[in-house]
Amino acid sequence: MKRKISSSGITKTINLQLAALFISGTVLIGCGESKKKSSDEETVDTAANTEETVAATSPNQLSEKEKEEGWRLLFDGKSTDGWRGYLKDSFPEKGWIIEDGALKVQGAGTGEAGNGGDIIFDEEFKDFELSLEWKISEGGNSGIFYLAEEIEGEPIFTSAPEMQILDNDRHPDAKLGKDGNRQAGSLYDLIPARPQNAKPVGEWNKVSILVYRGTVVHTQNGENVVEYHLWTDEWKEMIKDSKFKDWKSFLNAGGDDKKGYIGLQDHGDDVWFRNIKIKEL
């Protein structure tokens, strides 16, 4: 016996099928839009990551993150803007050049002060983090000064602490001083860098100097190698037993205002500097 199907049943069935098709289409469209959105987000993320990578691998550039954090370049790899000779009004006419995006001391072969003399960035800093890369020549010697004052008739090292730059394998300073306190990364002639992790001649070393309310930290190739505290009793005792004991400006590094210049040393040897940047704290 055949069962008669009513027209209302047929209509209901068709409506259910149409509803199912509508839902399926909506899901597919939603998935498509989700995939497109995801793809667009990935494109944005990729572009951002690419920019960060370029900034990280290209010398003398700041990433967007560094800009947001307040970093600024002190050297753009193309000009000496902002730099001048110590106790001078302008940048040295000889002894310093820009080579392959780096500030380079042209060694005089004298083993002491060269043809150009020390240079400073023409702005004083108080609490800051300085970051840069350096590369030294065979047997080379140089340094990074901070909190320097300009005192007529006095060299920069009479007022400024120095982070040492050295070819530890060849320069005699590596074996002089006390406990290695003249090796790369050290607070020169006062506190040795520990661990001693400087890279060999021809390779770039990444270093930073943090100064904050008298606390100073030297970082070399990703490790903190020196920490000390300016103007404390411990600082005064350390200076009293050193060759700096007769230099009052060194004892009171930064002067009354506790601020000073960043300096790069011309010690008569080839040395290169790049990626010089600073963040004030």
C-alpha positions in Angstrom: 0.0 0.0 0.0 1.5 3.3 -1.0 1.8 6.1 1.5 0.6 9.4 0.4 3.0 12.3 1.1 1.4 15.6 1.8 2.4 18.8 0.0 3.2 20.3 3.4 5.7 17.5 4.1 7.5 18.1 0.8 7.7 21.8 1.5 9.2 21.2 5.0 11.8 18.9 3.5 12.8 21.4 0.8 13.0 24.2 3.5 15.3 22.0 5.6 17.5 21.3 2.6 17.7 25.0 1.7 18.5 25.9 5.3 21.3 23.3 5.4 22.7 24.7 2.1 22.6 28.3 3.5 24.4 27.3 6.7 27.1 25.4 4.7 27.6 28.4 2.5 27.9 30.8 5.5 30.5 28.5 7.1 32.5 28.4 3.9 32.4 32.1 3.5 33.3 32.6 7.1 36.2 30.2 6.7 37.4 32.1 3.6 37.2 35.4 5.4 39.0 34.0 8.4 41.8 32.6 6.1 42.1 35.9 4.3 42.3 37.8 7.7 44.8 35.3 8.9 46.8 35.7 5.7 46.7 39.5 6.0 47.9 39.3 9.6 50.7 37.0 8.7 51.8 39.5 5.9 51.9 42.3 8.5 53.8 40.2 11.0 56.2 39.1 8.3 56.8 42.7 7.2 57.4 43.7 10.8 59.8 40.8 11.4 61.6 41.6 8.2 62.1 45.2 9.3 63.4 44.0 12.7 65.8 41.5 11.0 67.1 44.2 8.6 67.7 46.6 11.5 69.4 43.8 13.5 71.7 42.7 10.7 72.4 46.1 9.0 74.9 48.3 10.9 74.0 51.7 12.2 70.2 51.3 12.1 67.6 51.3 14.8 64.7 48.8 14.8 61.2 50.0 15.5 61.4 48.4 18.9 64.6 50.3 19.7 63.0 53.6 18.6 60.0 52.9 20.9 62.4 52.2 23.8 64.1 55.5 23.3 67.4 54.6 21.6 69.1 57.0 19.3 72.0 56.7 17.0 75.2 58.6 17.7 76.7 57.6 14.3 74.9 56.8 11.1 77.8 55.2 9.3 78.0 58.1 6.8 78.9 61.3 8.5 80.7 62.5 11.7 77.9 64.8 12.6 77.8 65.3 16.4 81.4 64.3 16.9 84.5 66.5 17.5 88.0 66.3 18.8 88.5 66.5 22.6 89.0 70.2 23.5 88.4 71.0 19.8 85.6 72.8 18.0 85.6 70.4 15.0 86.2 66.8 13.9 89.9 65.9 13.4 91.1 66.6 9.8 93.3 63.5 9.9 93.7 60.3 11.9 90.0 59.4 11.8 88.0 58.3 8.7 84.7 56.5 7.9 85.4 53.1 6.4 82.7 50.6 5.4 80.2 52.2 7.7 82.5 52.4 10.7 84.4 55.1 12.4 88.0 54.2 12.1 91.2 55.3 13.8 94.0 55.3 11.2 96.9 53.9 13.3 100.0 56.0 13.4 102.1 53.0 14.4 103.4 54.9 17.5 101.6 52.7 20.1 100.4 55.9 21.9 98.4 58.9 20.9 98.0 59.0 17.1 97.5 61.7 14.5 93.9 62.5 15.2 93.6 62.5 18.9 90.6 61.4 21.0 87.1 62.3 19.9 83.9 63.0 21.9 80.2 63.2 21.1 79.2 66.8 21.6 76.5 66.2 24.3 76.8 65.3 27.9 74.9 62.3 29.4 74.0 61.5 33.0 72.1 58.2 33.4 72.3 56.2 30.2 73.0 52.9 28.4 75.6 53.2 25.7 75.9 50.3 23.1 78.4 49.9 20.3 80.6 47.4 18.4 84.3 47.6 18.1 87.0 45.7 16.2 90.7 45.9 16.8 93.8 45.4 14.7 96.7 43.1 15.6 98.5 44.4 18.7 96.0 47.2 19.0 94.8 49.3 22.0 92.0 51.8 22.4 89.2 52.6 24.8 85.7 54.0 25.4 85.5 56.9 27.8 82.4 58.1 29.7 81.4 60.9 32.0 84.3 62.8 30.6 84.9 66.5 31.4 86.8 68.8 29.1 89.6 70.3 31.2 92.0 72.6 29.5 95.5 71.2 29.4 94.5 67.8 30.7 94.0 64.6 28.6 90.6 63.0 28.7 91.6 60.1 30.8 92.2 62.3 33.9 88.5 62.7 34.3 86.8 59.8 32.6 86.5 56.1 33.5 87.5 53.9 30.5 86.3 50.6 29.2 89.4 49.0 27.7 89.7 47.8 24.1 92.6 45.6 23.4 94.1 42.7 21.4 94.5 40.5 24.4 96.7 38.0 22.6 99.4 40.4 21.4 99.4 43.8 23.3 101.7 43.8 26.4 99.0 45.6 28.4 97.2 42.2 28.6 99.9 41.0 30.9 100.4 44.2 32.8 98.3 45.9 35.5 96.8 43.6 38.1 94.8 40.4 37.5 94.1 41.3 33.9 92.6 44.7 34.6 94.0 46.1 31.4 92.4 43.5 29.2 89.4 44.1 26.9 86.2 45.1 28.7 87.9 46.0 32.0 87.5 49.2 33.9 91.0 50.2 32.7 93.7 49.5 35.3 91.1 49.1 38.1 88.7 46.2 37.7 89.3 43.2 35.4 86.6 42.0 33.1 85.2 38.6 34.3 84.6 36.5 32.4 87.2 37.5 29.8 85.3 36.9 26.6 86.7 39.3 24.0 86.7 38.0 20.4 89.9 37.7 18.5 91.4 40.4 16.1 89.3 41.1 13.1 86.0 40.1 14.8 83.3 42.5 16.1 82.8 42.8 19.8 79.4 44.0 21.0 79.7 46.0 24.3 77.5 48.3 26.4 78.1 50.6 29.3 75.2 51.3 31.8 75.5 54.3 34.1 72.6 54.8 36.5 72.9 56.9 39.7 76.5 55.9 40.2 76.1 52.2 39.4 78.2 51.2 36.4 78.0 47.9 34.4 80.2 46.9 31.5 78.7 44.2 29.3 80.8 42.4 26.6 79.5 40.0 24.1 76.3 39.4 26.0 77.8 39.0 29.5 78.2 41.4 32.4 81.9 41.6 33.0 82.3 44.6 35.3 80.1 46.2 38.0 81.1 49.0 40.4 79.7 52.0 42.1 81.0 55.6 41.6 81.5 58.1 44.4 81.2 55.5 47.2 83.7 54.8 50.0 84.7 51.6 48.1 85.3 53.7 44.9 87.4 56.2 46.8 89.5 53.4 48.4 90.1 51.8 45.0 91.2 55.1 43.5 93.5 55.9 46.4 95.5 52.7 45.7 95.8 53.4 41.9 97.7 55.6 39.5 94.6 57.8 39.3 94.9 58.9 42.9 96.2 62.4 42.1 93.4 63.2 39.7 90.5 64.8 41.6 88.4 65.0 38.5 88.7 61.2 38.1 87.7 60.6 41.7 84.7 62.8 41.1 83.9 61.4 37.7 81.1 63.4 36.0 81.8 66.5 38.1 79.2 68.2 40.3 76.4 67.5 37.9 77.3 63.8 37.6 77.3 63.9 33.8 79.8 64.0 31.0 80.9 63.2 27.4 81.2 59.9 25.6 84.7 59.6 24.1 86.6 57.2 21.7 90.3 56.9 22.1 93.0 57.3 19.5 95.9 55.2 21.0 97.8 55.1 17.7 96.4 51.8 16.5 93.8 50.8 13.9 90.4 50.3 15.5 86.8 50.4 14.2 83.6 51.5 15.8 80.0 51.1 14.6 76.4 50.7 15.8 77.0 53.5 18.3 73.7 54.2 20.1 72.5 55.5 23.4 69.4 55.4 25.6 69.0 57.9 28.3 67.5 56.5 31.6 
